[in-house]
Amino acid sequence: MNAAQKRAMQYGQLINNTVQSIQEEQDKLNPEYEKIREALDRSKVDKIDDVEYAKIQKDFATGTKNYQETLAKLEKGKAPARLMGTHISLVSSFKKYVEGCGEMTASIGADKTVERHAFDEAEKKQDEYMDKFSKLIQKLTDLA
């Protein structure tokens, strides 16, 4: 295996690990996101159990930290030359997604107050950039 093939294989592993890590975080956080979303939509955030709310806050903070670690690994990744442009776009999209995660986490305040506008905007940002990220992953798959 030559150096270029080795780099391509390592990059493929990085992308696979990144996607798997994101999926695992989303699987963990989605039920909690749904709980907050439903409570917000029904104006019943204050009805969420105190212990559960504190767990959601902690899990969102941990999830955001995990996304930041995944982003750092992705930023350090060395894409094969022909995939460099797509890689740069992929990193940029994921970075914006992670920013949205941080904004959503910050919107879930103490004493069961969720800053609705910030939460909604963060949700839109996450949706937009995860969609772009997914399309870029598909593009990488098609190019590989």
Order of alpha helices (4+ residues) and beta strands (2+ residues): alpha-alpha-alpha-beta-beta-alpha
